[in-house]
Amino acid sequence: MITYPLTKFHFQVEWGGTKLGFTEVSGLSVETKAIEYRDGASPEYTKMKMPGMQEYGNITLKRGAYKGDNQFFDWWNKVHSDEFERRDIIISMLNDKHEPTVAWKVRRAWAIKVDSGDLKSDGNEVSIETLELAHEGISIEHV
């Protein structure tokens, strides 16, 4: 049986039961900070290292802009209101049958930046919207 590595071009993003299409997702990273400690009476002249707190990178989502589609901006506009909303998000890499193979489950995400992209009079590209999210953790599951 021949096995191939997973491809990264077939994926979906789900929040609140809605599946959205994006051209790019980045920032799916987690880092465990090291704590260094040395007891003054230790016979070793080096520090001991142990795992500390985890730190998560911001997640960036990019997609084409569509007329009348204000989902990014509606969510962004609620950040400084009584309707502020954190969302759990699932980012799934899909196989050729459109089934999840790897899922990143993002906890309590909220929009910290929205970028409508640049405008160029001589350009020939699609308008791309960018949404940057802060969150409180990622868990990774191979399905």
Secondary structure as the mmCIF struct_conf table of DSSP 4:
data_model
#
loop_
_struct_conf.conf_type_id
_struct_conf.id
_struct_conf.beg_label_comp_id
_struct_conf.beg_label_asym_id
_struct_conf.beg_label_seq_id
_struct_conf.end_label_comp_id
_struct_conf.end_label_asym_id
_struct_conf.end_label_seq_id
HELX_LH_PP_P HELX_LH_PP_P1 PRO A 5 THR A 7
BEND BEND1 LYS A 8 PHE A 9
STRN STRN1 PHE A 11 TRP A 15
TURN_TY1_P TURN_TY1_P1 GLY A 16 GLY A 17
STRN STRN2 THR A 18 LEU A 20
BEND BEND2 THR A 23 THR A 23
STRN STRN3 GLU A 24 SER A 26
STRN STRN4 VAL A 30 TYR A 37
TURN_TY1_P TURN_TY1_P2 GLY A 40 ALA A 41
BEND BEND3 PRO A 43 THR A 46
STRN STRN5 MET A 48 TYR A 56
HELX_LH_PP_P HELX_LH_PP_P2 GLY A 57 ASN A 58
STRN STRN6 ILE A 59 GLY A 64
TURN_TY1_P TURN_TY1_P3 LYS A 67 GLY A 68
HELX_RH_AL_P HELX_RH_AL_P1 GLN A 71 ASN A 77
TURN_TY1_P TURN_TY1_P4 LYS A 78 HIS A 80
BEND BEND4 SER A 81 SER A 81
TURN_TY1_P TURN_TY1_P5 ASP A 82 GLU A 83
STRN STRN7 ARG A 87 LEU A 94
TURN_TY1_P TURN_TY1_P6 ASP A 96 LYS A 97
BEND BEND5 HIS A 98 HIS A 98
STRN STRN8 PRO A 100 ASP A 115
TURN_TY1_P TURN_TY1_P7 SER A 121 ASP A 122
BEND BEND6 GLU A 125 GLU A 125
STRN STRN9 ILE A 128 ALA A 134
BEND BEND7 GLU A 136 GLU A 136
STRN STRN10 ILE A 138 HIS A 142
#
